[in-house]
Amino acid sequence: MLELHELSRSFGEHLAVDGVSFTVSDARMVGFVGGNGAGKTTTMRMIMGVLAPSAGEVHWDGVPVTRADRMRFGYMPEERGLYPKQPVLGQLTYLGQLHGMSQNEARERSEELLVRFGLGERLKSKVETLSLGNQQRAQIIASVLGQPKMLVLDEPFSGLDPAAVDQMSALLREHTASGTPVLFSSHQLDLVDRLCDSIVVLHGGRVVAQGTSEELRANAPLRYRLTMAGDTGWVRGAAGVQVIDLDGPSVLVQPDDDGAAERLLTDAVARGGVREFSRIRPTLSEIYREVAA
């Protein structure tokens, strides 16, 4: 289990990460989301020891993480780290050996994964000759060599086509199914919502929300969609109700409480012609915009 305790990092006068705390438990996949400059990459670099924290600690299995622990972590940086002029299979074999695999074992595992992800005919190709999507595939393969006990992936789905996204999603699920904790960042919030057991939202270097998708939705503002046969402009005068969007017969409202919602429905029924009155479940994108405003 990975634990971050009040992790902070300053660059001169700029506080890039401010007291970040969260946990990535065994067999769990955690999505790390936030806008550009939110502090996600800096946080991941501190987890991996690439950057030293200004304050706070990273723990692994309840004690401060060590260099030996990090040697068993699979890491994919935001900037691709493979050497562009080296053949992809030879390079992956070498990286596998750095993780303690024998040369034959590393080569066999690298070739198996390259074939699995559609690069079986490019084993001897230089990395720079691969498309950006295929370079991303190779980079992800590099991060999962050597049976990592933790995966830290910075934007692993960037540049992948839908088929590759499905392939990589299945690969990550295989690792969590075997007990490996996974932390990955992404701007693709629908993908995070679909894949992750829990989500951490970073804004301005601080955690502004975290929990499962259901927990985040439960804490979102209460909103309803009312649709009637006629115009719903009268809702603007309803007590305890904020109109979010109004378009003729349909209106999106945010009542102060359940009582205000019930009174609105009663008024609508009395006017006649109610076609719909339903609670709106916000998307993760909508929740993100609310908490990061």
N, C-alpha and C positions, 0 to 999 in steps of 0.2 A: 504494500500500500504506500502510495506517495502522499506526503502531506506538506503543504506550504503554510508557514507560520509567519504572518505579518511581514511578508517579503517586500522590500523596498529597494529602489535603485535610482540614484541621482547621477546626472551628467552635468557637472558644474552647478549652475543654479536651477537647472531643470529637473524636476522630480518626475521621472518617467513611469515608475511603478511605486504605488503608495499603499503599503500595508496589505498586500494581497494574501488572502488565506483561503484555501480550499483543499479538498481531498480527492484523490483518484483511487478508488478501492479496487481490490483484486476482481478480475472478470468484469469490470465496468468500463464503458466507453463514455468519456466526458468530452463535450464540445466546448471549445474556448472561442467565444465570439466577441467582436468589438470592431469599431471603425479603425481606419488607418491612424496610427499613432496612439492607439489606446494603451499599448504596453504589452501586447500578447507575445511578440517575438522576444522582447527583452526578458519577460518572465520565463519563457522557454529556455533562453540562453542561460539564465541563472540556475534553472533546474539541472541543466547539463554541465554546469561548471564552466561554460564559455565566458561568462561574466560573473564576477563576485558581487553578491548583494551588498548594498550599503547598510542594510539592517534586515533582521529576520533570518529564518533558517528553512532549509529544505530537509525533510526527514524521509527515510525509507524504512518501512517496517518499525516505526516508532523511535528510531535513533537517527542522528545526523547522517546524511548521505555521504558516502565515501567515494574516492576515485575508483575503487574496485567495483562498487555498485554501479557507477555510471558506465563502466566498461561493458556492463551487461545490458545497458539500455540501448534500444534502437532509436536513432535520432535522424530526423529528416529536416534540414534547415530550409528556410524560405528560399535562400539562394542555392541553386543546385551545386552540390559539392563534388561532382564527378569530374575527372580530368577529361577535357574535350578531345584530346588527341590520342587517348588510349582506347584500345578495343574494349567493348563493354563486358564481355565474358571474363577476360583476363583481369580487368579492374575489379569486378565483383568478387572473383576468386580471391584476389589479394585482400580485399576488405573482409571477406569471410575469415581468412587466416588471422587477421588482426583481432578478430573476435574469438580466437582460440580454436577454430576448426582446422582440421588437416587440409592439405592442399586438395586431395581427391574429394574429400567431403564437401569442401567449399565450392569446388568446380561443379560437382554433381548437383548440389542444391541450387546454385546459381543458374545452371543450364535448365533445370526442372522449372524454375520460376519464370525464366525468360521464355521458354516454350509455352508455358501456361498462359502468359500474357501477350502472346502474339509476336514475340521477338525471336522465335526459333531460327529464322533465316538471317538474323542480324547479329549472331553471336560474335563474329570477328569484326564487326563494323566499329569504326571509331564513334565515340559518343557524339561528336560534333556533326556527324552525318545523319543522326536520327532526328526525326521531327520533335518538336517541343513536347508533344504528348508522350512520345516514346521515351524521351529523356526523363520525363516525369515517372513513367513506369519503372525505368531502370533505377531511378533514385529511391523509389519506394521499396523495390526489391532489396537494395543495399541496406535499408533500415531494418528489414526483418530477417536478415541473415544471422545465423548464430544463435537461434532460439532466444531472443531478447526477453528479459523478465519485465520490461516496461517499454512502451512505445510512446515517443514524444514527436509528434509530426506537425510541422508548420506548413499549413496550406497544402496538404497532400493531394487534394482533388483539383488544384489549379491547372487548367489547360487540358483536362481529360475529357474525351467524348463520353456520351452516355453509357456506351458499352464498357469502357474502361472504368467509369465510376462504379458500375455494378460489380466488375471484377475486383476492384480494390475494396469495395464495401464488404464483399464476401471474405476477402483475405483478412480484413480487420476483425470480422466476426469470428473467424476461426481462431484468432489469437485470444479474444476475450473468452471464447468458449473453453479454451484451455487454461484460463485463469489469469491471463496477462492483462494488466490495466493499460488502457490506451487514453492518451490525451492528444486531441488534434484541434487545430484552429482552422476556421473556414469562414468565408463571407457568404457561402451558399447555405442560408439559414434553413431552407426546406430540407436540405440533405442532413444538416445537423439535427433537425427535429425528428427526422425519420430514423436516424442511426443511433442516436445517443441515449444513454440511460439517464444522464443529467447534463445540465448546461451551466456554464459560468459566463456571465456577461461582464465585460470590462469596459469602462468608460473613463477617460481622463486618468488612467493609471490605477483606478480603484474598482473593486468588485461592486457593481450596482445591483446585481440580482444573481441568484443561483438556485438550482433545484431541478426537479424533473419538469418535463413539458407541462404535465398536469398541474404541478405546484405553481409554476409561473403563470399559467392561465387562471388558476384559482385566485391569484393575487392581482389579476388584471382588473381594470374598472368594469363594473357591471353595465352591459349595453344590450339594447333590444332593437329589433327591427319591427316596425309597425307598417303594414301595408293595408290600405283601404280602397274602397271603390271610388271614393272621391278624394278631394284635396286634403292634405294633412297639415296645412299651414296653421290650423288652430292649436297644434301641439306647442307652438312657440310660447303660448300663454299658460301652459300647464305648470302647476306648482311642483317644485322639487325635481324638475326634469330639465336637463341640458340637451339641446338639439345639436348633434354632431354633424348631421348631413340631412338635407331635405330636398326631395325631388318629386314634386307633385303628390301622387298617391302614396309614396314611400318615404319614411323618415327613420333615421338612425338616432337613437336617444341614449343618454347616460343618466339614469335616475339616481337620486341621492341614496335611495335604499329600496328594499323590496316593497315597502309600503307605497312609495311613489310610483313604482312600476304597476302595482295592482290598481291604484287609482287611475292611472293613465289607461289601462285596459278597460276598466269600468266605463270611463268617459267615452272611449272609442266604441264600445259595444252599444252604448246608449245612442250614439250618433248613427249607428248602423253601417253595414258594408265592410266589416273587418275581414280581410283576406288572410292576414298573417300577423302573428305576434310571437316572436321567437327570440330567445337569447342568442347573442352572437358570440361564438367562440373565436377569440382573436388568434391570428397566425403568430408564429414566432417573430416574424418581421415586424408586425404591429406592436408586439410586446417590447421588442428591442427599441423601436422608436420611442415608446413611452418612457422606458427606464433610462435611455441614453439622451433624453432631451435636455 
